[in-house]
Amino acid sequence: QVHLVQSGGGLAQPGESLRLSCAASGFTFDTSPMSWHRQSPGKEREFVASINWNGDTKRYTDSVKGRFTISRDNALNTVYLQMNNLNPEDTAVYYCYAIKTNSWGQGTQVTVSS
């Protein structure tokens, strides 16, 4: 059974950093592209970043380019999202997604507020 367990997130002030983690099990993690998405109240879930199976190819939505970094550790079956220089518009519930299995993490709240 596929499991994606997220950790990290929480409350940050504008300009601060947070890191999200997503630990995977139940499938062959090191062959699956992974991605992060987010959903703000009243809005549809949106793509944030993706990474291919070995980390060589990464994509970001324009609003996070230069501030967020997606990475993965295939030895730990974990994908990360490092979020720097956060701003209030980044406030959302963040989800990791396993593209190969069409599976979602449980979601993690990120709130950016002074």
Secondary structure, 3 states (H helix, E strand, C coil): CCEEEEEECEEECCCCCEEEEEEEECCCHHHCCEEEEEECCCCCCEEEEEECCCCCCEEECHHHCCCEEEEEECCCCEEEEEECCCCHHHCEEEEEEECCCCEECCCEEEEECC
